């Protein structure tokens, strides 16, 4: 191609040089192609994936969720059989983090993560009543440990039965008082609720027998607060 500032002789020499370069390139390509054969295919620049990895990444319809625990276990076993060690470690770490998060929210009183027996405004109100009181039943676990130690002392072992009966008597009296108090307060706050009676009283008693630091969900009120 002739440029405006070039003369005819220069343009002709440049054109001939470009033609020679093109011919030499074409000859080199044809020579390399003939040397490798007519069936030569250029590399794709990446390693060929394993069949197991390719099957795991293969698109397809999403299977429906399992309907029974046995089906869920079978699917977990099948998934573990196709996973590599690294994938299994990642899955285990993810499950541990998920369980820890669920426990933290459950202990905080999140309704979504509570056990069925703890769900509902009535149960939350009952827990607040129990946590706001200083219950005699809260001495159950320390007394049980003390009683076990006393039984190993021969001189005091004979009195352990009497002490245990007296403690159980006071525990029953405190449980009855707590149950009646809880049912009364629940009927006042939730008159249409059917979650009352002995079942609700037993729920309150079992929570009051636990140490405050071991109660789940954690107490949302302090001892002595008005509920």
Secondary structure, DSSP 8 states (H G I E B T S, - for coil): ---TT--HHHHHHHHHHHHHHHHHHHHHHHHHHHHH-TT-----SS----HHHHHHT---------SSHHHHHHHHHHHHHH--HHHHHHHHHHHHHHHHHHHHHHHTT-GGGS-GGG-SHHHHHHHHHHHHS--GGGGHHHHHHHHHHHHT-HHHHHHHHHHHHHHHHHHHHHHHHHHHHHHHHHHHH-TT----SHHHHHHHHHHHTS-GGG-SS--SS-TT---
